[in-house]
Amino acid sequence: MLVMSDHGDSTSTGEEPEDWQEAALCAQIGPDFFFPEPGGSVQDAKRVCRSCPSRRACLEHALARDERYGVWGGLSEKERGRLRRLRRA
């Protein structure tokens, strides 16, 4: 998912989209769904991610680029933070 978030972080690197990004279900829905307002629910976005063929690649992309906002690979910001800490341990 290559988007500009409301938080001012660009998740676009200026590179061509990777294959997983073109196959991702989020590419058909739009970024607002995956970047809810603070306090908003991420459950609908996570539901879409569960059936996405690009889920694992999306999550690895987010972890590698230290994405701080939104739902990536079916995980929220807090969930990705916990996963990062577990991987470092």
PyMOL Python script that loads the backbone (N, CA, C, O; Angstrom):
from pymol import cmd

cmd.read_pdbstr("""\
ATOM      1  N   MET A   1       0.859  -1.154   0.000  1.00  0.00           N
ATOM      2  CA  MET A   1       0.000   0.000   0.000  1.00  0.00           C
ATOM      3  C   MET A   1       0.912   1.225   0.000  1.00  0.00           C
ATOM      4  O   MET A   1       1.637   1.456   0.967  1.00  0.00           O
ATOM      5  N   LEU A   2       0.880   1.985  -1.044  1.00  0.00           N
ATOM      6  CA  LEU A   2       1.725   3.164  -1.136  1.00  0.00           C
ATOM      7  C   LEU A   2       0.847   4.396  -1.034  1.00  0.00           C
ATOM      8  O   LEU A   2       0.173   4.774  -1.992  1.00  0.00           O
ATOM      9  N   VAL A   3       0.861   5.016   0.133  1.00  0.00           N
ATOM     10  CA  VAL A   3      -0.034   6.139   0.383  1.00  0.00           C
ATOM     11  C   VAL A   3       0.656   7.200   1.216  1.00  0.00           C
ATOM     12  O   VAL A   3       1.710   6.958   1.803  1.00  0.00           O
ATOM     13  N   MET A   4       0.060   8.364   1.262  1.00  0.00           N
ATOM     14  CA  MET A   4       0.487   9.410   2.190  1.00  0.00           C
ATOM     15  C   MET A   4      -0.511   9.394   3.329  1.00  0.00           C
ATOM     16  O   MET A   4      -1.705   9.607   3.120  1.00  0.00           O
ATOM     17  N   SER A   5      -0.035   9.148   4.507  1.00  0.00           N
ATOM     18  CA  SER A   5      -0.944   9.089   5.653  1.00  0.00           C
ATOM     19  C   SER A   5      -1.249  10.486   6.150  1.00  0.00           C
ATOM     20  O   SER A   5      -0.553  11.445   5.818  1.00  0.00           O
ATOM     21  N   ASP A   6      -2.305  10.589   6.956  1.00  0.00           N
ATOM     22  CA  ASP A   6      -2.664  11.867   7.563  1.00  0.00           C
ATOM     23  C   ASP A   6      -1.620  12.323   8.562  1.00  0.00           C
ATOM     24  O   ASP A   6      -1.639  13.471   9.007  1.00  0.00           O
ATOM     25  N   HIS A   7      -0.723  11.445   8.912  1.00  0.00           N
ATOM     26  CA  HIS A   7       0.290  11.756   9.914  1.00  0.00           C
ATOM     27  C   HIS A   7       1.537  12.371   9.285  1.00  0.00           C
ATOM     28  O   HIS A   7       2.515  12.654   9.977  1.00  0.00           O
ATOM     29  N   GLY A   8       1.497  12.576   7.968  1.00  0.00           N
ATOM     30  CA  GLY A   8       2.603  13.221   7.299  1.00  0.00           C
ATOM     31  C   GLY A   8       3.701  12.275   6.865  1.00  0.00           C
ATOM     32  O   GLY A   8       4.699  12.708   6.289  1.00  0.00           O
ATOM     33  N   ASP A   9       3.536  10.998   7.129  1.00  0.00           N
ATOM     34  CA  ASP A   9       4.545  10.037   6.722  1.00  0.00           C
ATOM     35  C   ASP A   9       4.209   9.525   5.333  1.00  0.00           C
ATOM     36  O   ASP A   9       3.090   9.077   5.084  1.00  0.00           O
ATOM     37  N   SER A  10       5.149   9.588   4.457  1.00  0.00           N
ATOM     38  CA  SER A  10       4.936   9.017   3.140  1.00  0.00           C
ATOM     39  C   SER A  10       5.400   7.581   3.164  1.00  0.00           C
ATOM     40  O   SER A  10       6.532   7.287   3.547  1.00  0.00           O
ATOM     41  N   THR A  11       4.526   6.696   2.756  1.00  0.00           N
ATOM     42  CA  THR A  11       4.925   5.304   2.679  1.00  0.00           C
ATOM     43  C   THR A  11       5.343   4.950   1.263  1.00  0.00           C
ATOM     44  O   THR A  11       5.673   3.799   0.979  1.00  0.00           O
ATOM     45  N   SER A  12       5.331   5.920   0.389  1.00  0.00           N
ATOM     46  CA  SER A  12       5.791   5.706  -0.966  1.00  0.00           C
ATOM     47  C   SER A  12       7.273   6.020  -1.035  1.00  0.00           C
ATOM     48  O   SER A  12       7.731   7.034  -0.508  1.00  0.00           O
ATOM     49  N   THR A  13       8.008   5.155  -1.681  1.00  0.00           N
ATOM     50  CA  THR A  13       9.440   5.367  -1.804  1.00  0.00           C
ATOM     51  C   THR A  13       9.811   5.887  -3.185  1.00  0.00           C
ATOM     52  O   THR A  13      10.989   6.085  -3.481  1.00  0.00           O
ATOM     53  N   GLY A  14       8.806   6.108  -4.035  1.00  0.00           N
ATOM     54  CA  GLY A  14       9.090   6.529  -5.390  1.00  0.00           C
ATOM     55  C   GLY A  14       9.449   5.357  -6.279  1.00  0.00           C
ATOM     56  O   GLY A  14       9.730   5.539  -7.464  1.00  0.00           O
ATOM     57  N   GLU A  15       9.442   4.169  -5.727  1.00  0.00           N
ATOM     58  CA  GLU A  15       9.766   2.969  -6.486  1.00  0.00           C
ATOM     59  C   GLU A  15       8.508   2.424  -7.137  1.00  0.00           C
ATOM     60  O   GLU A  15       7.390   2.766  -6.752  1.00  0.00           O
ATOM     61  N   GLU A  16       8.709   1.576  -8.121  1.00  0.00           N
ATOM     62  CA  GLU A  16       7.580   0.891  -8.727  1.00  0.00           C
ATOM     63  C   GLU A  16       6.968  -0.046  -7.701  1.00  0.00           C
ATOM     64  O   GLU A  16       7.689  -0.613  -6.881  1.00  0.00           O
ATOM     65  N   PRO A  17       5.642  -0.222  -7.729  1.00  0.00           N
ATOM     66  CA  PRO A  17       5.015  -1.145  -6.779  1.00  0.00           C
ATOM     67  C   PRO A  17       5.551  -2.563  -6.954  1.00  0.00           C
ATOM     68  O   PRO A  17       5.817  -3.015  -8.068  1.00  0.00           O
ATOM     69  N   GLU A  18       5.700  -3.242  -5.837  1.00  0.00           N
ATOM     70  CA  GLU A  18       6.114  -4.633  -5.880  1.00  0.00           C
ATOM     71  C   GLU A  18       4.909  -5.477  -6.277  1.00  0.00           C
ATOM     72  O   GLU A  18       3.772  -5.016  -6.174  1.00  0.00           O
ATOM     73  N   ASP A  19       5.142  -6.704  -6.726  1.00  0.00           N
ATOM     74  CA  ASP A  19       4.050  -7.573  -7.163  1.00  0.00           C
ATOM     75  C   ASP A  19       2.982  -7.735  -6.097  1.00  0.00           C
ATOM     76  O   ASP A  19       1.790  -7.724  -6.403  1.00  0.00           O
ATOM     77  N   TRP A  20       3.398  -7.884  -4.850  1.00  0.00           N
ATOM     78  CA  TRP A  20       2.414  -8.101  -3.787  1.00  0.00           C
ATOM     79  C   TRP A  20       1.493  -6.908  -3.632  1.00  0.00           C
ATOM     80  O   TRP A  20       0.326  -7.068  -3.272  1.00  0.00           O
ATOM     81  N   GLN A  21       1.999  -5.713  -3.899  1.00  0.00           N
ATOM     82  CA  GLN A  21       1.186  -4.510  -3.752  1.00  0.00           C
ATOM     83  C   GLN A  21       0.090  -4.453  -4.812  1.00  0.00           C
ATOM     84  O   GLN A  21      -1.021  -3.999  -4.541  1.00  0.00           O
ATOM     85  N   GLU A  22       0.402  -4.907  -5.995  1.00  0.00           N
ATOM     86  CA  GLU A  22      -0.593  -4.899  -7.059  1.00  0.00           C
ATOM     87  C   GLU A  22      -1.686  -5.929  -6.809  1.00  0.00           C
ATOM     88  O   GLU A  22      -2.826  -5.733  -7.232  1.00  0.00           O
ATOM     89  N   ALA A  23      -1.355  -7.026  -6.125  1.00  0.00           N
ATOM     90  CA  ALA A  23      -2.329  -8.079  -5.831  1.00  0.00           C
ATOM     91  C   ALA A  23      -3.077  -7.835  -4.526  1.00  0.00           C
ATOM     92  O   ALA A  23      -4.050  -8.531  -4.236  1.00  0.00           O
ATOM     93  N   ALA A  24      -2.642  -6.869  -3.744  1.00  0.00           N
ATOM     94  CA  ALA A  24      -3.224  -6.629  -2.420  1.00  0.00           C
ATOM     95  C   ALA A  24      -4.663  -6.120  -2.520  1.00  0.00           C
ATOM     96  O   ALA A  24      -4.986  -5.291  -3.371  1.00  0.00           O
ATOM     97  N   LEU A  25      -5.507  -6.627  -1.644  1.00  0.00           N
ATOM     98  CA  LEU A  25      -6.908  -6.198  -1.619  1.00  0.00           C
ATOM     99  C   LEU A  25      -7.043  -4.723  -1.276  1.00  0.00           C
ATOM    100  O   LEU A  25      -7.982  -4.069  -1.731  1.00  0.00           O
ATOM    101  N   CYS A  26      -6.121  -4.188  -0.481  1.00  0.00           N
ATOM    102  CA  CYS A  26      -6.203  -2.775  -0.096  1.00  0.00           C
ATOM    103  C   CYS A  26      -6.070  -1.853  -1.305  1.00  0.00           C
ATOM    104  O   CYS A  26      -6.557  -0.722  -1.274  1.00  0.00           O
ATOM    105  N   ALA A  27      -5.423  -2.317  -2.358  1.00  0.00           N
ATOM    106  CA  ALA A  27      -5.273  -1.504  -3.556  1.00  0.00           C
ATOM    107  C   ALA A  27      -6.624  -1.244  -4.217  1.00  0.00           C
ATOM    108  O   ALA A  27      -6.780  -0.283  -4.971  1.00  0.00           O
ATOM    109  N   GLN A  28      -7.594  -2.101  -3.931  1.00  0.00           N
ATOM    110  CA  GLN A  28      -8.929  -1.955  -4.512  1.00  0.00           C
ATOM    111  C   GLN A  28      -9.873  -1.170  -3.602  1.00  0.00           C
ATOM    112  O   GLN A  28     -10.953  -0.767  -4.032  1.00  0.00           O
ATOM    113  N   ILE A  29      -9.475  -0.952  -2.354  1.00  0.00           N
ATOM    114  CA  ILE A  29     -10.366  -0.335  -1.375  1.00  0.00           C
ATOM    115  C   ILE A  29     -10.015   1.122  -1.108  1.00  0.00           C
ATOM    116  O   ILE A  29     -10.907   1.966  -1.024  1.00  0.00           O
ATOM    117  N   GLY A  30      -8.758   1.423  -0.978  1.00  0.00           N
ATOM    118  CA  GLY A  30      -8.339   2.786  -0.680  1.00  0.00           C
ATOM    119  C   GLY A  30      -7.740   2.901   0.707  1.00  0.00           C
ATOM    120  O   GLY A  30      -8.093   2.129   1.598  1.00  0.00           O
ATOM    121  N   PRO A  31      -6.845   3.845   0.902  1.00  0.00           N
ATOM    122  CA  PRO A  31      -6.069   3.937   2.137  1.00  0.00           C
ATOM    123  C   PRO A  31      -6.843   4.361   3.379  1.00  0.00           C
ATOM    124  O   PRO A  31      -6.486   3.946   4.481  1.00  0.00           O
ATOM    125  N   ASP A  32      -7.884   5.167   3.243  1.00  0.00           N
ATOM    126  CA  ASP A  32      -8.588   5.658   4.436  1.00  0.00           C
ATOM    127  C   ASP A  32      -9.115   4.524   5.302  1.00  0.00           C
ATOM    128  O   ASP A  32      -9.170   4.644   6.526  1.00  0.00           O
ATOM    129  N   PHE A  33      -9.491   3.450   4.682  1.00  0.00           N
ATOM    130  CA  PHE A  33     -10.016   2.280   5.382  1.00  0.00           C
ATOM    131  C   PHE A  33      -8.969   1.690   6.323  1.00  0.00           C
ATOM    132  O   PHE A  33      -9.311   1.164   7.382  1.00  0.00           O
ATOM    133  N   PHE A  34      -7.698   1.775   5.940  1.00  0.00           N
ATOM    134  CA  PHE A  34      -6.599   1.159   6.687  1.00  0.00           C
ATOM    135  C   PHE A  34      -5.872   2.138   7.607  1.00  0.00           C
ATOM    136  O   PHE A  34      -4.961   1.752   8.340  1.00  0.00           O
ATOM    137  N   PHE A  35      -6.278   3.396   7.564  1.00  0.00           N
ATOM    138  CA  PHE A  35      -5.714   4.430   8.426  1.00  0.00           C
ATOM    139  C   PHE A  35      -6.853   5.163   9.128  1.00  0.00           C
ATOM    140  O   PHE A  35      -7.112   6.330   8.833  1.00  0.00           O
ATOM    141  N   PRO A  36      -7.539   4.484  10.060  1.00  0.00           N
ATOM    142  CA  PRO A  36      -8.680   5.122  10.730  1.00  0.00           C
ATOM    143  C   PRO A  36      -8.227   6.277  11.625  1.00  0.00           C
ATOM    144  O   PRO A  36      -7.065   6.362  12.021  1.00  0.00           O
ATOM    145  N   GLU A  37      -9.161   7.143  11.924  1.00  0.00           N
ATOM    146  CA  GLU A  37      -8.893   8.243  12.850  1.00  0.00           C
ATOM    147  C   GLU A  37      -8.469   7.670  14.200  1.00  0.00           C
ATOM    148  O   GLU A  37      -8.860   6.554  14.544  1.00  0.00           O
ATOM    149  N   PRO A  38      -7.675   8.416  14.971  1.00  0.00           N
ATOM    150  CA  PRO A  38      -7.293   7.938  16.308  1.00  0.00           C
ATOM    151  C   PRO A  38      -8.528   7.532  17.117  1.00  0.00           C
ATOM    152  O   PRO A  38      -9.505   8.274  17.210  1.00  0.00           O
ATOM    153  N   GLY A  39      -8.453   6.352  17.689  1.00  0.00           N
ATOM    154  CA  GLY A  39      -9.571   5.817  18.452  1.00  0.00           C
ATOM    155  C   GLY A  39     -10.576   5.059  17.612  1.00  0.00           C
ATOM    156  O   GLY A  39     -11.478   4.418  18.150  1.00  0.00           O
ATOM    157  N   GLY A  40     -10.428   5.125  16.275  1.00  0.00           N
ATOM    158  CA  GLY A  40     -11.338   4.417  15.380  1.00  0.00           C
ATOM    159  C   GLY A  40     -11.029   2.928  15.346  1.00  0.00           C
ATOM    160  O   GLY A  40      -9.946   2.496  15.741  1.00  0.00           O
ATOM    161  N   SER A  41     -11.974   2.168  14.880  1.00  0.00           N
ATOM    162  CA  SER A  41     -11.825   0.714  14.836  1.00  0.00           C
ATOM    163  C   SER A  41     -11.003   0.272  13.628  1.00  0.00           C
ATOM    164  O   SER A  41     -11.125   0.823  12.534  1.00  0.00           O
ATOM    165  N   VAL A  42     -10.173  -0.726  13.853  1.00  0.00           N
ATOM    166  CA  VAL A  42      -9.384  -1.318  12.773  1.00  0.00           C
ATOM    167  C   VAL A  42      -9.920  -2.696  12.401  1.00  0.00           C
ATOM    168  O   VAL A  42      -9.342  -3.374  11.551  1.00  0.00           O
ATOM    169  N   GLN A  43     -11.011  -3.117  13.023  1.00  0.00           N
ATOM    170  CA  GLN A  43     -11.514  -4.473  12.817  1.00  0.00           C
ATOM    171  C   GLN A  43     -11.910  -4.750  11.372  1.00  0.00           C
ATOM    172  O   GLN A  43     -11.628  -5.836  10.865  1.00  0.00           O
ATOM    173  N   ASP A  44     -12.549  -3.810  10.698  1.00  0.00           N
ATOM    174  CA  ASP A  44     -12.934  -4.030   9.303  1.00  0.00           C
ATOM    175  C   ASP A  44     -11.705  -4.170   8.413  1.00  0.00           C
ATOM    176  O   ASP A  44     -11.669  -5.023   7.527  1.00  0.00           O
ATOM    177  N   ALA A  45     -10.707  -3.340   8.645  1.00  0.00           N
ATOM    178  CA  ALA A  45      -9.472  -3.429   7.863  1.00  0.00           C
ATOM    179  C   ALA A  45      -8.786  -4.770   8.100  1.00  0.00           C
ATOM    180  O   ALA A  45      -8.308  -5.400   7.157  1.00  0.00           O
ATOM    181  N   LYS A  46      -8.737  -5.201   9.344  1.00  0.00           N
ATOM    182  CA  LYS A  46      -8.099  -6.478   9.669  1.00  0.00           C
ATOM    183  C   LYS A  46      -8.852  -7.644   9.031  1.00  0.00           C
ATOM    184  O   LYS A  46      -8.240  -8.637   8.637  1.00  0.00           O
ATOM    185  N   ARG A  47     -10.158  -7.527   8.929  1.00  0.00           N
ATOM    186  CA  ARG A  47     -10.973  -8.559   8.287  1.00  0.00           C
ATOM    187  C   ARG A  47     -10.596  -8.681   6.805  1.00  0.00           C
ATOM    188  O   ARG A  47     -10.488  -9.791   6.284  1.00  0.00           O
ATOM    189  N   VAL A  48     -10.399  -7.556   6.132  1.00  0.00           N
ATOM    190  CA  VAL A  48      -9.973  -7.576   4.729  1.00  0.00           C
ATOM    191  C   VAL A  48      -8.597  -8.230   4.624  1.00  0.00           C
ATOM    192  O   VAL A  48      -8.363  -9.060   3.745  1.00  0.00           O
ATOM    193  N   CYS A  49      -7.701  -7.858   5.511  1.00  0.00           N
ATOM    194  CA  CYS A  49      -6.339  -8.400   5.480  1.00  0.00           C
ATOM    195  C   CYS A  49      -6.320  -9.922   5.640  1.00  0.00           C
ATOM    196  O   CYS A  49      -5.500 -10.599   5.021  1.00  0.00           O
ATOM    197  N   ARG A  50      -7.210 -10.455   6.459  1.00  0.00           N
ATOM    198  CA  ARG A  50      -7.220 -11.905   6.691  1.00  0.00           C
ATOM    199  C   ARG A  50      -7.411 -12.698   5.405  1.00  0.00           C
ATOM    200  O   ARG A  50      -6.920 -13.821   5.292  1.00  0.00           O
ATOM    201  N   SER A  51      -8.118 -12.126   4.435  1.00  0.00           N
ATOM    202  CA  SER A  51      -8.350 -12.855   3.189  1.00  0.00           C
ATOM    203  C   SER A  51      -7.448 -12.382   2.046  1.00  0.00           C
ATOM    204  O   SER A  51      -7.631 -12.797   0.902  1.00  0.00           O
ATOM    205  N   CYS A  52      -6.490 -11.530   2.345  1.00  0.00           N
ATOM    206  CA  CYS A  52      -5.617 -10.965   1.310  1.00  0.00           C
ATOM    207  C   CYS A  52      -4.436 -11.887   1.011  1.00  0.00           C
ATOM    208  O   CYS A  52      -3.756 -12.339   1.932  1.00  0.00           O
ATOM    209  N   PRO A  53      -4.187 -12.167  -0.268  1.00  0.00           N
ATOM    210  CA  PRO A  53      -3.054 -13.019  -0.630  1.00  0.00           C
ATOM    211  C   PRO A  53      -1.697 -12.361  -0.369  1.00  0.00           C
ATOM    212  O   PRO A  53      -0.671 -13.041  -0.369  1.00  0.00           O
ATOM    213  N   SER A  54      -1.684 -11.075  -0.151  1.00  0.00           N
ATOM    214  CA  SER A  54      -0.433 -10.335   0.049  1.00  0.00           C
ATOM    215  C   SER A  54      -0.137 -10.054   1.517  1.00  0.00           C
ATOM    216  O   SER A  54       0.785  -9.299   1.825  1.00  0.00           O
ATOM    217  N   ARG A  55      -0.892 -10.642   2.412  1.00  0.00           N
ATOM    218  CA  ARG A  55      -0.797 -10.297   3.833  1.00  0.00           C
ATOM    219  C   ARG A  55       0.622 -10.406   4.388  1.00  0.00           C
ATOM    220  O   ARG A  55       1.115  -9.453   4.992  1.00  0.00           O
ATOM    221  N   ARG A  56       1.281 -11.530   4.200  1.00  0.00           N
ATOM    222  CA  ARG A  56       2.617 -11.728   4.768  1.00  0.00           C
ATOM    223  C   ARG A  56       3.621 -10.735   4.181  1.00  0.00           C
ATOM    224  O   ARG A  56       4.406 -10.136   4.916  1.00  0.00           O
ATOM    225  N   ALA A  57       3.595 -10.564   2.869  1.00  0.00           N
ATOM    226  CA  ALA A  57       4.526  -9.628   2.227  1.00  0.00           C
ATOM    227  C   ALA A  57       4.269  -8.197   2.700  1.00  0.00           C
ATOM    228  O   ALA A  57       5.207  -7.423   2.889  1.00  0.00           O
ATOM    229  N   CYS A  58       3.011  -7.855   2.886  1.00  0.00           N
ATOM    230  CA  CYS A  58       2.644  -6.524   3.373  1.00  0.00           C
ATOM    231  C   CYS A  58       3.189  -6.300   4.781  1.00  0.00           C
ATOM    232  O   CYS A  58       3.753  -5.247   5.079  1.00  0.00           O
ATOM    233  N   LEU A  59       3.018  -7.292   5.634  1.00  0.00           N
ATOM    234  CA  LEU A  59       3.515  -7.177   7.005  1.00  0.00           C
ATOM    235  C   LEU A  59       5.031  -7.039   7.025  1.00  0.00           C
ATOM    236  O   LEU A  59       5.564  -6.199   7.750  1.00  0.00           O
ATOM    237  N   GLU A  60       5.727  -7.843   6.246  1.00  0.00           N
ATOM    238  CA  GLU A  60       7.191  -7.756   6.203  1.00  0.00           C
ATOM    239  C   GLU A  60       7.642  -6.398   5.676  1.00  0.00           C
ATOM    240  O   GLU A  60       8.625  -5.835   6.159  1.00  0.00           O
ATOM    241  N   HIS A  61       6.932  -5.878   4.698  1.00  0.00           N
ATOM    242  CA  HIS A  61       7.221  -4.550   4.152  1.00  0.00           C
ATOM    243  C   HIS A  61       7.082  -3.488   5.248  1.00  0.00           C
ATOM    244  O   HIS A  61       7.948  -2.627   5.405  1.00  0.00           O
ATOM    245  N   ALA A  62       5.992  -3.561   5.994  1.00  0.00           N
ATOM    246  CA  ALA A  62       5.745  -2.587   7.065  1.00  0.00           C
ATOM    247  C   ALA A  62       6.792  -2.680   8.163  1.00  0.00           C
ATOM    248  O   ALA A  62       7.244  -1.659   8.682  1.00  0.00           O
ATOM    249  N   LEU A  63       7.179  -3.891   8.516  1.00  0.00           N
ATOM    250  CA  LEU A  63       8.194  -4.064   9.557  1.00  0.00           C
ATOM    251  C   LEU A  63       9.557  -3.564   9.084  1.00  0.00           C
ATOM    252  O   LEU A  63      10.284  -2.927   9.846  1.00  0.00           O
ATOM    253  N   ALA A  64       9.902  -3.848   7.842  1.00  0.00           N
ATOM    254  CA  ALA A  64      11.194  -3.426   7.294  1.00  0.00           C
ATOM    255  C   ALA A  64      11.295  -1.905   7.200  1.00  0.00           C
ATOM    256  O   ALA A  64      12.378  -1.343   7.362  1.00  0.00           O
ATOM    257  N   ARG A  65      10.180  -1.244   6.942  1.00  0.00           N
ATOM    258  CA  ARG A  65      10.170   0.211   6.789  1.00  0.00           C
ATOM    259  C   ARG A  65       9.703   0.930   8.052  1.00  0.00           C
ATOM    260  O   ARG A  65       9.541   2.150   8.058  1.00  0.00           O
ATOM    261  N   ASP A  66       9.493   0.172   9.107  1.00  0.00           N
ATOM    262  CA  ASP A  66       9.084   0.722  10.401  1.00  0.00           C
ATOM    263  C   ASP A  66       7.852   1.617  10.268  1.00  0.00           C
ATOM    264  O   ASP A  66       7.812   2.728  10.797  1.00  0.00           O
ATOM    265  N   GLU A  67       6.847   1.107   9.547  1.00  0.00           N
ATOM    266  CA  GLU A  67       5.588   1.843   9.396  1.00  0.00           C
ATOM    267  C   GLU A  67       4.954   2.022  10.767  1.00  0.00           C
ATOM    268  O   GLU A  67       4.760   1.048  11.495  1.00  0.00           O
ATOM    269  N   ARG A  68       4.633   3.246  11.119  1.00  0.00           N
ATOM    270  CA  ARG A  68       4.120   3.563  12.452  1.00  0.00           C
ATOM    271  C   ARG A  68       2.609   3.689  12.518  1.00  0.00           C
ATOM    272  O   ARG A  68       2.041   3.648  13.610  1.00  0.00           O
ATOM    273  N   TYR A  69       1.946   3.841  11.391  1.00  0.00           N
ATOM    274  CA  TYR A  69       0.516   4.113  11.396  1.00  0.00           C
ATOM    275  C   TYR A  69      -0.230   3.145  10.492  1.00  0.00           C
ATOM    276  O   TYR A  69       0.323   2.623   9.523  1.00  0.00           O
ATOM    277  N   GLY A  70      -1.490   2.915  10.823  1.00  0.00           N
ATOM    278  CA  GLY A  70      -2.367   2.126   9.979  1.00  0.00           C
ATOM    279  C   GLY A  70      -2.269   0.630  10.209  1.00  0.00           C
ATOM    280  O   GLY A  70      -1.474   0.145  11.013  1.00  0.00           O
ATOM    281  N   VAL A  71      -3.106  -0.077   9.474  1.00  0.00           N
ATOM    282  CA  VAL A  71      -3.124  -1.538   9.499  1.00  0.00           C
ATOM    283  C   VAL A  71      -2.302  -2.026   8.317  1.00  0.00           C
ATOM    284  O   VAL A  71      -2.559  -1.653   7.172  1.00  0.00           O
ATOM    285  N   TRP A  72      -1.328  -2.851   8.599  1.00  0.00           N
ATOM    286  CA  TRP A  72      -0.456  -3.438   7.576  1.00  0.00           C
ATOM    287  C   TRP A  72      -0.369  -4.932   7.849  1.00  0.00           C
ATOM    288  O   TRP A  72      -0.070  -5.339   8.972  1.00  0.00           O
ATOM    289  N   GLY A  73      -0.623  -5.745   6.847  1.00  0.00           N
ATOM    290  CA  GLY A  73      -0.509  -7.190   7.020  1.00  0.00           C
ATOM    291  C   GLY A  73      -1.436  -7.733   8.091  1.00  0.00           C
ATOM    292  O   GLY A  73      -1.163  -8.782   8.676  1.00  0.00           O
ATOM    293  N   GLY A  74      -2.511  -7.041   8.350  1.00  0.00           N
ATOM    294  CA  GLY A  74      -3.484  -7.490   9.332  1.00  0.00           C
ATOM    295  C   GLY A  74      -3.177  -7.108  10.762  1.00  0.00           C
ATOM    296  O   GLY A  74      -3.897  -7.513  11.674  1.00  0.00           O
ATOM    297  N   LEU A  75      -2.119  -6.332  10.980  1.00  0.00           N
ATOM    298  CA  LEU A  75      -1.756  -5.935  12.341  1.00  0.00           C
ATOM    299  C   LEU A  75      -1.850  -4.422  12.518  1.00  0.00           C
ATOM    300  O   LEU A  75      -1.534  -3.652  11.611  1.00  0.00           O
ATOM    301  N   SER A  76      -2.287  -4.024  13.690  1.00  0.00           N
ATOM    302  CA  SER A  76      -2.356  -2.603  14.045  1.00  0.00           C
ATOM    303  C   SER A  76      -0.965  -2.106  14.433  1.00  0.00           C
ATOM    304  O   SER A  76      -0.005  -2.875  14.481  1.00  0.00           O
ATOM    305  N   GLU A  77      -0.878  -0.814  14.708  1.00  0.00           N
ATOM    306  CA  GLU A  77       0.397  -0.227  15.135  1.00  0.00           C
ATOM    307  C   GLU A  77       0.932  -0.924  16.384  1.00  0.00           C
ATOM    308  O   GLU A  77       2.104  -1.296  16.440  1.00  0.00           O
ATOM    309  N   LYS A  78       0.075  -1.096  17.375  1.00  0.00           N
ATOM    310  CA  LYS A  78       0.505  -1.723  18.630  1.00  0.00           C
ATOM    311  C   LYS A  78       0.931  -3.169  18.411  1.00  0.00           C
ATOM    312  O   LYS A  78       1.924  -3.620  18.981  1.00  0.00           O
ATOM    313  N   GLU A  79       0.191  -3.886  17.597  1.00  0.00           N
ATOM    314  CA  GLU A  79       0.527  -5.289  17.336  1.00  0.00           C
ATOM    315  C   GLU A  79       1.863  -5.416  16.610  1.00  0.00           C
ATOM    316  O   GLU A  79       2.645  -6.320  16.901  1.00  0.00           O
ATOM    317  N   ARG A  80       2.129  -4.510  15.661  1.00  0.00           N
ATOM    318  CA  ARG A  80       3.425  -4.547  14.980  1.00  0.00           C
ATOM    319  C   ARG A  80       4.550  -4.199  15.941  1.00  0.00           C
ATOM    320  O   ARG A  80       5.639  -4.766  15.847  1.00  0.00           O
ATOM    321  N   GLY A  81       4.304  -3.277  16.861  1.00  0.00           N
ATOM    322  CA  GLY A  81       5.308  -2.934  17.868  1.00  0.00           C
ATOM    323  C   GLY A  81       5.659  -4.132  18.732  1.00  0.00           C
ATOM    324  O   GLY A  81       6.832  -4.381  19.009  1.00  0.00           O
ATOM    325  N   ARG A  82       4.648  -4.875  19.158  1.00  0.00           N
ATOM    326  CA  ARG A  82       4.895  -6.086  19.958  1.00  0.00           C
ATOM    327  C   ARG A  82       5.679  -7.117  19.154  1.00  0.00           C
ATOM    328  O   ARG A  82       6.596  -7.752  19.676  1.00  0.00           O
ATOM    329  N   LEU A  83       5.316  -7.281  17.888  1.00  0.00           N
ATOM    330  CA  LEU A  83       6.022  -8.240  17.042  1.00  0.00           C
ATOM    331  C   LEU A  83       7.483  -7.831  16.867  1.00  0.00           C
ATOM    332  O   LEU A  83       8.368  -8.686  16.910  1.00  0.00           O
ATOM    333  N   ARG A  84       7.748  -6.543  16.670  1.00  0.00           N
ATOM    334  CA  ARG A  84       9.137  -6.069  16.556  1.00  0.00           C
ATOM    335  C   ARG A  84       9.932  -6.411  17.815  1.00  0.00           C
ATOM    336  O   ARG A  84      11.062  -6.892  17.735  1.00  0.00           O
ATOM    337  N   ARG A  85       9.331  -6.157  18.972  1.00  0.00           N
ATOM    338  CA  ARG A  85      10.025  -6.451  20.236  1.00  0.00           C
ATOM    339  C   ARG A  85      10.281  -7.946  20.389  1.00  0.00           C
ATOM    340  O   ARG A  85      11.352  -8.344  20.849  1.00  0.00           O
ATOM    341  N   LEU A  86       9.325  -8.770  20.015  1.00  0.00           N
ATOM    342  CA  LEU A  86       9.513 -10.224  20.095  1.00  0.00           C
ATOM    343  C   LEU A  86      10.632 -10.690  19.173  1.00  0.00           C
ATOM    344  O   LEU A  86      11.422 -11.561  19.536  1.00  0.00           O
ATOM    345  N   ARG A  87      10.695 -10.111  17.990  1.00  0.00           N
ATOM    346  CA  ARG A  87      11.739 -10.502  17.036  1.00  0.00           C
ATOM    347  C   ARG A  87      13.125 -10.092  17.519  1.00  0.00           C
ATOM    348  O   ARG A  87      14.111 -10.766  17.221  1.00  0.00           O
ATOM    349  N   ARG A  88      13.204  -8.994  18.259  1.00  0.00           N
ATOM    350  CA  ARG A  88      14.503  -8.543  18.784  1.00  0.00           C
ATOM    351  C   ARG A  88      14.966  -9.378  19.967  1.00  0.00           C
ATOM    352  O   ARG A  88      16.165  -9.469  20.234  1.00  0.00           O
ATOM    353  N   ALA A  89      14.028  -9.985  20.673  1.00  0.00           N
ATOM    354  CA  ALA A  89      14.355 -10.749  21.895  1.00  0.00           C
ATOM    355  C   ALA A  89      15.070 -12.050  21.583  1.00  0.00           C
ATOM    356  O   ALA A  89      15.411 -12.802  22.495  1.00  0.00           O
TER     357      ALA A  89
END
""", "prot")
cmd.dss("prot")
cmd.show_as("cartoon", "prot")
cmd.util.cbc("prot")
cmd.orient("prot")
